[in-house]
Amino acid sequence: MPPTVRTRNTFAVQLPAGVPLREPGESIPLSPFDAYWVALPPVRRVFLFGPPPGPGIPFAEVVRALACSLERVIPAFHPFAGVLTYSPESRAVSIVLQEGACSVAFVEAEADIKFERLVEEGTEHDEDALLQLVPDIKRDELPAPVMAVQVTEFVGGGVAVGVTVHHAVADGRGLWAFLEMWAAAAGVQGGGRVAPDLPIIRQQNPAAEQGSPLSRRTFTFAAPTVRLPKQRLTVAGTGGGKAPSTFASLAAHGWVSIARAKGFTDDALVFAFFLANCRAHMSPPVPGAYSGNCVAGCLVSLRGSELTGPSGHARAVQAIAEAVTEVKRDPLGDSTNWRSKFAAIPAGRAVILAGSPWFPAYGVDFGFGKPARVELASMNHDGEMVLVAGREAGSVQASVAITQDKMTAFRDMFVLDCTHAMAVTESH
């Protein structure tokens, strides 16, 4: 029997009166960075908080605190309360803020799922359950809401906070800035035409197109394990003796492990796509409070025989580092080609490397402690890895999606090759 989540109530958290808009019905144009994401699915992230050891906070109080704190912080992120809209006249997409109607949908729900089943070690990700714990704002045609929130009470104890945000209005850094500010407030209390048929966006569901079902598992590397491959590369002289970044090291390790698990030992290219933060490299400088997209798409490739060979990790790190260096030099230099380059990749030969080991997933405390688990519910690509900072200091969590028939081989290489029996935990 599939997991069941029932909606109790839905209401709107309004943008407070008095937030200055330039004019009624203000339209915020999308930047070139934003426009790329219009036709792609929203980002859906869920935070799972276990029941407290003693008497817990009544669920009604949890809802009230989260809704009130959201109302306090949304003025600083007011585009999140808008609607993504297509204008036939200008053939452009923008965020429209309708006077008196700017809001974020807030869903109260209850689940008869056992909380422990979603956070325990040794079980496969329950994709159906995770998706039911986050609101769905996906639309087949614009206009579409920018953001929605869902708070779910587990019948046996525990709370889930699900947040869905359209990627066209925020990149990873912007979203985590919002989540940290919202959590802090709750704790204190307690352009261009980028889709062919706009306003129809026909968002694809890659998971439905896979020939084999996807397996999704989460691996957490302790701080010493995270440092190990970086130290090895430094000793080996990769990068001129300079230690690679944590992202480059772990992203390269994921790229190599996925390629090896899939048996890509031929001379055909294997691609990796990731996003690089451009904020520090734009001219004029990007304001510190900017929460929209300011990332450049990086596409790197190596022959399968190179990537899966004995020096594959070092080669992958170098390719990733060179792409980041090029973005720093010219953040918008290749922006017009991102979509066409990605579309030209042969089926099955792309690895998506998302997130960052610095995204503070387990620092989001709404007033009832650290989350027991944080997951991206919208992982749907065969060969995808999402990084966030782990629960313990210095650790990194890597969530991976790959076809079920390749997961065992991937796990053995990803964990054993990196740790050599050092500390790592796994969740499925």
N, C-alpha and C positions, 0 to 999 in steps of 0.2 A: 504494500500500500504506500503510495507516495506521501512524503511529508506534507503536513497541512499547516498553513498559516492563514489565520482569519483576520480580516480588517475589522476593528472595533469602531474607529472614527477617523474621519479625514477633515482637516481644517486648513486654513491658510494663515501663515505667519506673514503679516503685512509689513512692507517697508514703512517705518514710522513716518507720520506726518511731519513735515518740516525739513525732511532731507532735500537739500537743494538740487533741483533738476533745472537744466538750462531753459527748458520749455516743456509744456505739456506734450506727452507722447515722445519724449526725447529718444533719439535714435543714436546708438553707439556703433559706429562702423567697425567691422572686424579688420584687424591688421592682416598683412600677408601671412604672418605666423599662425593667426587664428583660423584663417579661411581654409587652410589645408584640412582641418578636422571636421568640417561641416557634415560631410556624408558618412563619417565613421561613427560607430556606436558610442554611447556615453560611457563614462568611467563609473563603475559600480563597486564601491568598497564597503565592507562590513566589519564592524568592531564587536567582538563578543566578550561580554563582561560576566564573570561567574557570580553565583550567589555569595553574599558575604557570610562569614562564619557565625555571626550573631544576627539579631533582628535587622532586616534590611529596610531600605527606604521604600515606602509604598510606591507602587508603579505610577499612580496618579501624580505623585510629587516628582518622580523622575521626568514624566512628560512635561509637567509645568516648568520645571527648571530648564529643561532643554529648549522648550519653545520660547520662554522668556529670554534666555541668554542668546538664542538665535536672533530674536528681534533686536537685541542690543548690538550685535556685531554686524548684522546684515547691511547697515548703512555704509560700513567701510568696504563692503564688497557688493554694492548695490546692483551691478550688472547681473549678479546671481538671481536677483528677483525679477529679471526681465524675461522676454520671450524672443527666441531666435526666429527672425522673420525675413522673408525674401521679398524684395521689391522688383516687380517686373519692369518698372520704368528704368531703374538704374542697373538692373541685372546683378544686384549685389545683395549679400546677406548682412544683417545688422541685428543688434540687440535692441529691442524696443521696450522702453519703460513707460507704460501707460499710466498717466496720472490717476491716482486712487485705486489702481488695480495691480500694483507691483507686489508680488508675494511669492513665497515658497510653499509648495504643498507639503503638509506634515501629516503623516499617516501613523495612527496608533494601531497595533496589531497584537495578536497572541498566537503562540505556536505550541502545538502538542508534540514537538520534537524534543527528544532528550538532549539537553544542553551538552552533556559530557560526550555525546557521540560526535559532536562537531569539533571538539578541541582535543580529544584523546589521541595519543600516538598510535600508529599502526593501522589506521583505517583510511580507505580512499576518501578523497574530498567528496562530500555529498553536494554535488553541483545543484541539484534541484532545490535542496534546502537553502543553500547560500543565496541563490537567485530570488527565492521567496522572501528573503530577509532584507532586500533592498528594493526601493521603488523603481518602477519602470517608466522612464520618460521618453522612450524611443517612439518616434513617429515616422510614418511612411511619407509624410508630406509636411512641409513647414506651413504655418508656424509650429514651434515646439517649445515647451518649457525648458529653462536653462538648468534648473536644479529641483530636487525633491529630497525629502528626508523621511525615514521610517524608523520608528522605535517599537521593538517587539518584546513582549514579556513571554518568557518560557514558563509553561504551566508548572514545571517542577523546579523553577528557580533559574535566575539568570536573565540578562537583558542583551539585546542586539541593537546597535545603532547602525543603520544602513544609510549611506549617502550616495546619491547619484548626481553627477555633474556632467554637463556636456563639455567635451574636451575643447570645443571651439571657444570657450570663454576662460579657460584656465589650464595652465600646464601643471606639472607635478609640484613645482615649488609653490605656485600660487594656491593650489588646493590645500597643501599641507599648512601653509600660512593661515588660511581660513580655518582649518580644523583645529590648529593650535590655539587660535584666538577664541574660537567658539568654546573649546574645552576649558580654557582659562576662565572665561566668563561664567560658564556653568559651574565650575569648581568654586569660584568665589561666592556664588550664590548658594552654592550647594548644587581687402576685398576682392574681388574678382569672382568670376563664375567658376566654382571649383567642382560642381557636380553637373552632369550632362543634362539633367531634366528638372532643374529647380523650378518650383518649390518641391517637387517629388524627389526624395532622397534615396529611397530603395536601399536601406542599409542591409548589407549582406550579413549572413550568419555563417562564418567559416566553419563552425563546429558541425553545422548540418550538412556541410559539403564534404566532410572527411570520409575517406573510404573505411576507416577503422575508428571506433570510439576513442575519445581522448581519455587519458589518465592524468590526473592532477595531484601532485604531491608537493609537500613543503619540507624543506631542509633548513636547519638552523646551524650555522657554523659559529663556534665559539671564537673569542678574540684571538687566541693563539693560532687557531686554524686559519683564520683570515690572514694573519701575517705571514704564514708559512710560504705560500707560493710567491708572494712579493719578495721575500728574503731570498728565495732560490733564484729568481730572475735577476736580482741585484748582484748576487754572487757570480752568476753566469755572465754578467756584463750586458744584459739586454737593456736598451735605452741609455747606453753610455754609462752604466753603473748606477743610474738613478732609479730608485724604487718606483714601480708603476703605481698608479692610483689604485685604491681598493676597487673602484668600479671597473677599471680596465682589466685588472687581474681576475676578478670573479666573472665578469662578462665574457672574457676570453675563455675561461675554463668552462663556462656553460656552452659557448659556441662550439668548442672542441668536443665536449662530451656528447652534445646532441648529434654532431656530425658523425662521431664514431658509433653511436648507438644506431644511427640510420644506415651505417655501412657505406658512407660516402668516401670511398678510397680511390675513386677514379680521378681523372684530370679535369672534370667539369667543375665549374665554379660553385662554391657554397657561399651564400651571402649572409650578412648580419646587418640588421637595421636597428639603430638606437638614436636617442635624442640627446643633444648636447645643449646645456644651458648657455645662453648668449648674453645674459644681463650685463656682465662685466666687460663685454667687448663691443657694445653698441655705441654709436656716436650719432647724436648726443646720448649721454648716459640715460639708462632706464631708471625712473623713480623707484625708490626702495619699496614703496607701497603698491607698486604695479602687480596685479595678480593674474593678468592675462597671459597668453602664450608668448614666450620669448625663448623658444628652443629651435634648434636647427636639426633637420633630419640628416643622419649620417648613414651612408650605405657603404659597407666595405665587403671585400670578397677575397677568397683564397681558393686555390684548387683543392679539391677534396684530398688528394694525395699529400698536399702540403699541410693541410689543417689536421689530418688524422695521423700524420707522421710523428716521429719522436720529438721534433722541434715545433710541433703544432701550437703549443701554448705560447711560446715566445713569439712566433710569427703572428699569432692572433693579437697578442698584446700590442705589438708594434703597429699592426694595421689600425687598431682602434685608436692608439695614441696619435698616429699621424692624421687620422680623420679629425680628431678633436683639435689638433694644432691648426689645421686648415680652417676650421670653423672660427677659431679665435682670430685668425688673420682676416677673414672676410665672412661674417655670419650669414649674409644674404647672397653670397656669391653664386650658389647653386640652387637657390630656392625655387626657381621656375621649373626645375627638372626633377624635384623630389617624387612627385606622383608618377610621372612617366617612367622613371628609373625603377621604382618599386613594382609597377605594373608589368615591366618587362622581365621580371625574374621568373625563370622556369618554375612550374608548380612543384612544391615540396622542397625547394632548395633554399628557402629563406628561414633564418632564425631571428626572432624578435627579442631584443634585450631591453626591458623596460624598467622604470623605477630608478632608485638610487639607494646605495647603502647608507645615505645620510637622511633619508626621509624618516622622521621620528614616529613611526607607526605606534610604538608602545609607550610613547610619551603623551598620547592623547588621553587625558584623564578628565572625564566629565564630572568628577566628584565622587566616584565610587571605585577608585583604584585603577591600576593598569589593566588593559584588556588581557584576557586569557589567550585570545587569538585575533589576528587581523588578517583578512584575506581580500584579494581582488576577485570579486564574483564574476567579472566579465572577461576572464581568460578563455579564449576560444580559438587559438591558433596552434596548429601542430608544429611544435618547436618554438615555445615561448617561455621566457624566464623573466620574473618580476622580482626586483631586489628592494628591500626596505631594511632599516636598522632593526636588529633583533631585540628581544625583550631584555637581555642582559647587556651590560655595558661592553661596547666593542664588538658584539656579535652581529651577524648579518643573516637575515632570513631570505631564502630564495625559494619562490614558488614556481613550479615548472609544469607545463602542459606538453604532452607528447602522446602519440598513439599508444594504446595499452600494450601492444605487442613489442614495443621498444622501451617501455619504462624500466623493466628490470635491468636491462643492459645499461641504460642511461644511469640509473641509480648506482650501480656498482662502480662505474667509471667516475661519476661526478663526486661521489663520497670518498671512495677508497683512494683514487688517484690524488685527490686534494689533501686528504687528512693523514694517510698512512697510519691509521689506527688512532688518530687524535680525536678530540671530542667533537661529535656532531650528533644531532638528533634529527629525527625524521617524522613528519606527519603526512598522512595520506588523505 
